[in-house]
Amino acid sequence: MCTFKQHYNELTRKKKYAAKETIFSTLSLIFVKITPSKVNGYEMIYSRLKNDPVVSLYENHLKLHYWPTAGYYAITRHLSSIAKFSLNCIQDRRLVTFSDGSKSVFFKGMKITYTGRPKRPYPKKQVQESKTALNELRERKNAFQRLYYHRAMAGKRFEAAAVFEDENKRWRTPKYVDVSQLPIDDVFKLQNVSHRKYIIDHYGMDTILAGLESTVIDSDVSNDNPYDLIEMVIPFTNRGDGDGEQKGTYLRMVNPSTGEIHFEGVPNYNKYFASDSDRQWARDNTILSPTVRAALAWRDNETRYTIPIKLT
């Protein structure tokens, strides 16, 4: 296996015009001398050669023209082994990690030395984009570390509040749990479903949901009963933008007999799903509009909400 520098030297210092680096049986990199001081590298899948070069080689550096597409993982592993830098997709970001440990968002025309270091200066736009992306990734990582910490602490609190049949606390069902020792938001931190159920049974789901941050999306009255469609912020989840939060949509209603508040979960509104011609599929994934009536229609398995007739 030759390095990029070796391919460059072989073609520019000897009377050769092309070389082939086989990555595996159906994927190769073809190096072609373009001028006495420039060599282009092309992806070849089976016998098809791409029109544009993925990389150009010069005396002291190489230039990447596009993110490898053919046999992506094979080529990136190959580059990591021979070029002293690596290409990685991290949370939808295309990043280049250099030999000195620094990182940059990939951009067309990126120059890298043969020792795997960035050949700067890079354009200001790309430098700023890289700073923004790396800060976002760092914040996401820190957020998930905080999330895992809170989950671990919730697990320890549960173990302290529970009496188990044996020492295998993780897998055995507790004989007794003093739920009064557990904060109500541990219901979102505990990963064991059966452990969460103790908190839900103790406080009630309506009480748990009532304590969450929420925004009223729509309000309406049906049969003299007031309804609110609200968007709640559910904490300590794996989803969201790395902040451990996820949004959920609920119908909030008041029991006319007791005055108690109840919540009923409905799908989040998604305008793309709602406009899908396959309405039955859409009904399983979204309410058809961000309104109380649309949420009631979803609940009642209707496309358009029909107000029930009061029985007298």
Secondary structure, 3 states (H helix, E strand, C coil): CCCHHHHHHHHHCCCCCEEEEEEECCEEEEEEEEECCEEEEEEEECCEECCCCCEEECCCEEEECCCCCCCHHHHHHHHHHHHCCEEEEECCEEEEECCCCCEEECCCCEEEECCCCECCCCCHHHHHHHHHHHHHHHHHHHHHHHHHHHHHHHHHHHHHHEEECCCCCCCCCEEEECHHHCCCCHHHHCCCHHHHHHHHHHHCHHHHHHCCCEEEEEEEEECCEEEEEEEEEECCCCCCCCCCCEEEEEEEEECCCCCCEEEEEECCCCHHHHCCCCHHHHHCCCCCCCCHHHHHHHHCCCCCCCCCCCCC
